[in-house]
Amino acid sequence: MRYDVLIIGGGPAGNYLANLLAGEMRVGVVERKGAFGGKACTGIVGAKNYKRLGFPEEAIINELRGASFYSRIQSFEISRSSAQAYMVDRKTLERKLAERALEKGADYYLQATFQGFKNGRAIVQHVGERLEIEADFYVGADGANSTVAKAIGARTDAEFLSGYEIEVIGEFRRDFVEVWVNKDINDKFFFWVAPLNERVARVGTLGSLRSLREFLRIRRLKPTSVLEFKSGSVGLGWRRAWVKDNVALLGDAALQIKPTTAGGIVFGAFCANALADAILNGNPGEYEKLCKAIKRQISFGLKFRRAFLGMSQDDIEKVFEVLGSREAIEVIESQAEFDDHLKTAKAILKRPRLLARLLKVSPSIVRYLV
């Protein structure tokens, strides 16, 4: 078996890349699982980018037009008249992208475990059979704990966190996501409540399972009303290099993840576009350069995270006072983009009064963000 490109990992990024390359090149995809989906994933994607990337409409579960933010003692709301983000079914997204790639001629190997490289070939265990698959170019899209990254000796400088998410019965505003920041019960990350409809939501956090249990109590959600429980891990940081010789890393395998929210679908898809262009143009070494906008977003997100980790809950309350002001809400509602947190921060910091108020909270916060 020989391919122009062998993609190791059939998640959103790997399947999206397969769809971009299939029909132009001989493409094979190796996926460890026997079916698509299954990973803990809230699946919130900005509506603008969802359409721009051409993701399948069949995967959309719900439309979100706003967000409610809660600290320990206060709250504020950001809203728009139209949908700003979509709740997505991860399994349907992966499967539909794979179907597109298959229709264009890609080959898929499910229940196939990548074991390493030998003599320029990928060694794969596929349904009890050992395969040696040769390709001109290999792509590791096999998640944050990437076996491909280890095989090429990629260096990792990242913070790895455990994530927990449930689907639970309750009462929710269908078109508003909730973001709760309370460092008294979780000093590592925020909590999210992302509704699928008025009665069911995905609720989760990064950090500890104990903190999620405490949040359920505060949010008055019954742990005995859980429909589904998933857990996993996420890496926030850098993995270098994204390309080495004839092997590239993509998506979570390259840690193309938002440090602000731990979402990776959009960043992975944009970098898949960059990688596809680089491969088709015969110059894969240009891949990282073509992803410079995503790298800027990751760099900003890591600064934001350092600022968050250095703040107390009292600092959080003061920041909420600033962001909950009428001026800040007007800026966010008029200029913010769901997947571009750097643009949102710049818009806020360009307002002298907002900047001055944030400097009073902590000069280090502003220093991190500018």
C-alpha positions, 0 to 999 in steps of 0.5 A: 500500500502506498499513498501520497499522504497518510493521515494518522488520526480521523478526528475533525482535523484529520478528516478535514485535511483528508477532504481537502486532499482527496481527489487531488492526491492518493490519501489514506487515513488511519483511525484508532477507534472503530467509529467516529466521535466518542471524545469529550468535546463540548463542540462550540464553533463560531458561526462565521467560521463554521460557514467559512470552513464549509463544515456540514450543516447536519452536525449543528445541534443548536444555535447560540446568540449570547453568553451569560458570565457569572463570578462568585457574586455578580454577572453580566450578559453579552447578546446578539440578535443572530446566532454567533456560535453553533453547538455541534455533534462531534460524531456527526461532524467527523463522520460527514467529513470522512464521508466527503473524503471517501467519496473523493477516493480516500482510503480509511483504516478503522480500528488501526493503531499506529505503532511507529515508523520503520524504514520510512514506512508507518507500522500499523496494527489493523484488525489483528494484522500488521501493515506497513504503509508507505507514503510520501508524506505523513500527518499526525492528527492523533490528539494531544498525546500524539504517538506521531509527535513522540515518534519524530521527537517533537518537543512539548512545552505545555500544561496538561489538564484533565477535562470532565464533561456531562450531559445533564437534565435541567432548565436552560436558556436554549440560545445562551451559553453560561461561563462561571468563574469561581476560583474558590472551587476551581483555580485552574479553569472556568465552568461551562454550561452549553445547552443542547436545548431547554432541557439538556446541556453539556456541563464541564470544566478542566481540573478536578472531578471534585470541582465539577461536583461542587459546581453542580451543587451551586448550579442546582443540577442533580448528579442523578440526572446525568445522561452521559459522562466523558473525560479526557485531557487537553494540552495548552502550550506549544509542541515544536516543530509542526513539521519535520522532514516528511512528517507534519503534526496537525490539530490537537497533536500540534497543540493547535488549541485555544488556551482560553477555552481549550477548543481546537476544532477551528484552529485545527481546520484552519491549519489543515487548510494551510497544510493542504496548500503547502503539500499541494504546492510541493513545499510542506516547509511553508506550513508553519508560516501559513499558520502564523495567524493561529500561532498569534492566537495561541500566543495571546491565549497563553498570556491570557492564561498566565494572567488568569492563573495569577489572579485571585477571586477578588481580582476576578470580581474586579475584572467582572466589574469592568467587563460588566460595565455598559461601555465594555458590553457595547464594545464586546457586542459590537466588535468581538468575534467568537473565535478571535479572542485577541481581537476582543482584547484589543478592542477593550484595551483601546478604550482609555477608561476601560484600560485605566480601570483594568490597570487599577485591578492589576498592571500585570494583567494588562502587561500580559495582554498587550 
